[in-house]
Amino acid sequence: MIDLQNISRLYGSGDIQVAALKDISLTIDRNEFVAIMGTSGSGKSTLMNILGCLDSPTSGQYFLTGQQISAVKDQQLSKIRNENIGFIFQSFHLLPRLTALNNVTIPLRYTDVSQQQADQRGLDMLARVGLADRSHHKPFEMSGGQRQRVAIARALINDPSVIFADEPTGNLDSTTSAEIMDLLCQLHLSGQTIVMVTHEESIAAYAQRIIRMKDGNIIEDLPCAN
């Protein structure tokens, strides 16, 4: 599913360069649930941005579902993101004036799917995350946990190859966090590949595998003892 070969990412120029990632090699198989951990500045966010095709490496090769991403042009990269990747963010990234249904169906605007088909798929996804009765509510009318469920439904709408979750419980209380993680575990059990960045050990423990980073390096990559 994911294959990184000697990936480095440098920021700056000339004599003033900072290495955010240093010669990273990593493989993630289909239907794995992987947590990436590390303190601020460890490189985990840079790694997630490259995996999610939001940033490009300075050197090395990245293959997603067998396709060499580093050789892809920007326009095609947007298509790959929309068709193969689902994103879940800490701050939800929902549009406040749109209903839950309209937020969920945003990725389908860039496809050939009709409005009727998009709405039906959106309703199906909302039902899947337990929000069938909230389709016409706007974000301000929902709790944090409900907003994150809408974000998860949006991430699933295009049947992505992989979901990238960046601190998905960072803005939620412990009870709601457990509910969201239970939902992600259900998605994993149904066959979804999930890569999650978190700084919380209790959240990482839901994953199958934990990758720990420090100073742009992977320092540990072990199965989760759960």
C-alpha positions in Angstrom: 0.0 0.0 0.0 2.7 2.5 1.1 6.4 2.2 0.3 8.9 5.0 1.2 12.4 4.5 0.0 15.2 6.8 1.5 12.9 9.8 2.0 14.5 13.0 3.2 12.9 16.4 3.5 15.0 19.6 3.9 13.7 23.1 4.6 15.6 26.3 3.9 18.4 26.9 1.4 22.1 27.3 1.1 24.0 26.9 4.4 20.8 27.3 6.4 18.9 24.0 6.0 17.0 21.9 8.5 16.4 18.2 7.9 12.8 17.4 9.0 13.2 13.8 7.7 16.4 11.9 7.3 16.6 9.0 4.9 13.3 7.4 6.0 12.4 4.0 4.6 9.0 2.5 5.6 6.4 0.0 4.3 2.7 0.0 5.4 0.6 -2.9 4.1 -3.0 -2.8 3.1 -5.5 -3.0 6.0 -2.9 -2.0 8.6 -3.7 0.4 11.4 -0.5 2.3 12.2 0.1 5.1 14.8 3.0 7.5 14.3 4.3 9.1 17.5 6.9 11.7 18.5 7.3 15.0 20.2 7.1 18.3 18.5 9.8 18.6 15.9 10.3 14.8 15.6 9.2 14.8 11.9 5.9 13.0 12.3 3.8 15.9 10.8 6.2 16.2 7.9 6.0 12.5 7.3 2.2 12.6 7.4 2.2 15.5 4.9 4.4 13.5 2.5 2.3 10.4 2.9 -0.9 12.4 2.3 0.6 14.0 -0.9 0.4 17.4 0.7 4.2 17.9 0.5 7.0 16.5 -1.6 10.3 14.9 -0.4 13.6 16.6 -1.2 15.0 13.2 -2.1 13.9 9.5 -2.1 10.9 7.8 -3.6 7.3 7.4 -2.4 5.0 4.7 -3.9 1.3 4.7 -3.0 -0.7 1.7 -4.2 2.2 0.9 -6.6 2.3 4.4 -8.2 5.4 6.5 -7.8 4.1 9.7 -6.3 7.3 11.7 -6.7 7.0 11.4 -10.5 3.4 12.8 -10.5 2.6 16.4 -11.6 0.5 18.7 -9.4 -2.8 18.3 -11.3 -2.6 14.5 -11.2 -1.6 14.7 -7.6 -4.8 16.4 -6.7 -6.7 13.6 -8.4 -4.8 10.9 -6.5 -5.5 12.7 -3.2 -9.2 12.9 -4.0 -9.6 9.3 -5.2 -7.2 7.4 -2.9 -6.8 9.3 0.3 -9.2 10.3 3.1 -8.1 12.9 5.6 -9.3 13.3 9.2 -8.0 16.4 11.1 -7.9 17.5 14.7 -9.9 20.6 14.0 -12.4 18.8 11.7 -12.1 21.3 8.8 -15.9 21.4 8.2 -17.4 24.4 6.3 -19.6 26.2 8.9 -22.4 27.2 6.4 -22.9 23.8 5.0 -25.0 21.0 6.4 -23.4 17.7 7.5 -24.5 16.1 4.3 -23.1 18.9 2.1 -19.8 18.7 4.0 -19.6 15.0 3.5 -20.2 15.2 -0.2 -17.6 17.9 -1.0 -15.0 15.4 -2.4 -17.6 14.2 -4.9 -17.8 17.7 -6.5 -14.6 16.9 -8.3 -15.9 13.6 -9.8 -18.6 12.6 -12.4 -21.0 11.5 -9.7 -24.5 13.1 -10.0 -25.9 15.2 -7.2 -28.5 12.6 -6.5 -25.9 9.9 -6.3 -23.7 12.1 -4.2 -26.5 12.8 -1.7 -27.3 9.1 -1.4 -23.7 8.2 -0.8 -23.4 11.0 1.7 -26.5 9.7 3.6 -25.1 6.2 3.6 -21.8 7.4 5.0 -23.5 9.5 7.7 -25.5 6.4 8.7 -22.3 4.4 8.8 -20.9 6.8 11.4 -24.1 6.9 13.4 -25.4 10.3 12.2 -28.3 9.4 10.0 -30.5 11.8 11.9 -28.1 14.7 11.6 -27.7 15.1 7.9 -29.3 18.6 7.7 -27.6 20.0 10.8 -24.7 22.5 10.5 -21.5 22.1 12.4 -22.4 24.6 15.1 -25.5 22.5 15.9 -23.4 19.4 16.7 -21.0 18.4 19.4 -17.3 17.9 18.8 -17.7 14.2 18.6 -20.5 14.5 16.0 -18.4 16.9 14.0 -15.5 14.5 13.9 -17.9 11.8 12.8 -19.0 14.0 9.9 -15.3 14.5 9.1 -14.8 10.7 9.1 -17.8 10.2 6.8 -16.3 12.8 4.4 -13.0 10.9 4.5 -14.8 7.7 3.5 -17.0 9.1 0.8 -14.7 8.2 -2.1 -13.9 4.7 -0.7 -10.2 5.7 -0.2 -7.3 3.3 -0.3 -6.0 4.8 3.0 -7.2 7.2 5.7 -4.7 9.6 7.3 -5.8 10.8 10.7 -3.9 13.7 12.2 -4.5 13.9 16.0 -8.2 12.8 15.4 -9.1 13.1 19.1 -7.0 16.2 19.9 -10.0 18.4 20.5 -12.2 15.8 22.2 -12.8 14.8 25.8 -11.8 11.3 26.9 -15.2 9.7 26.5 -15.8 11.1 23.0 -12.2 10.2 22.1 -12.9 6.6 23.0 -16.0 6.6 20.8 -14.1 8.0 17.8 -11.3 5.5 18.3 -13.9 2.6 18.5 -15.3 3.9 15.2 -11.8 3.9 13.6 -11.3 0.4 14.9 -14.5 -0.7 13.3 -13.4 0.8 10.0 -10.1 -1.0 10.3 -11.9 -4.3 10.9 -14.0 -3.7 7.8 -10.8 -3.6 5.7 -9.7 0.1 5.9 -6.1 1.0 6.0 -5.5 3.8 8.6 -2.4 5.8 9.4 -2.7 8.0 12.5 -0.5 10.7 14.0 -1.0 11.1 17.8 1.0 12.2 20.8 -1.2 10.2 23.2 -0.1 6.7 24.3 -3.7 5.7 25.1 -4.8 6.6 21.6 -1.8 5.0 19.9 -2.7 1.8 21.8 -5.7 1.3 19.5 -3.4 0.7 16.5 -1.7 -2.6 15.5 1.7 -1.0 15.1 3.4 2.1 16.6 6.2 4.0 14.8 8.1 6.3 17.0 10.1 9.3 15.6 12.8 11.6 16.9 14.8 14.3 15.1 13.6 13.2 11.7 14.4 9.5 12.2 12.3 6.4 12.9 13.7 5.2 16.2 11.2 2.4 16.8 8.7 0.4 14.8 7.0 -2.3 16.7 3.7 -4.2 16.9 1.3 -2.6 19.5 1.0 -4.7 22.7 -2.8 -4.6 22.9 
